[in-house]
Amino acid sequence: MIYWAWSNTLSIAQQYMIMRRHGTPIGGGKAKPPALPATPAPAASNGNAGKKGGKGSGKKG
């Protein structure tokens, strides 16, 4: 009986710590909506638009 109670206590504590690290709301209350950025960031262009191929697609040899 003591083993069962201690094991359950450790399991609950472990779950609490994992959920806290991942930012999951704890306690069953209403979750806060995620904060949205004020303005969306523009898409970055690296000058390879329209080109096909990736790593290793160049000439060999």
N, C-alpha and C positions, 0 to 999 in steps of 0.2 A: 504494500500500500504506500509506503514512504517512497519507494522507487518510482511508482506511477505518478505521484504528486510532484516529485522533483523533476521528472522527465517532462511532464506537461508544463511546468513553470519555465524550464529552460527552452522548450519549444516556442512558447509564447514570447519570451524575451528575444529569441533569435529572430522570429518573424517580425517583431516590432522594429528591431535594429535594421533589418534588411529593407523593410518598407520605408523607414525613415531616410535611409541613404538614397533610395530611388525617388524620393519626393512624393510618394503615394500618400493621399490623405488617410489619416488613422482615426478611428473612432466612429465611423459610420455617419458622420455629419455630411452636409452638402459640400461638394468639392468646389473650390474656387475656380473660376474659368481662367485659362492661361492668359497671361498678359500678351497683348499683341504689340508688335513694333509700331512706332509712330508712322514711319514711311517704309515701304518695301525697298529693299536694296536692289539696284539695277543689276541685270544679268551681266556677268563678266564675259568679255570676249577675249580669247587668246589668239585670234588671228587664224584659227584653223577651221573656221566655219565652212561647212560644205565638203571638207576633205574627208575621205574615208580612210579607215585603217587606224591602227593604234600602235601599241608597243610591239616592235618586231615586224612591222609591215613594210619596212624599207628594203632597199636592195641588199642582197647578200653577196658577199664575196669580194 
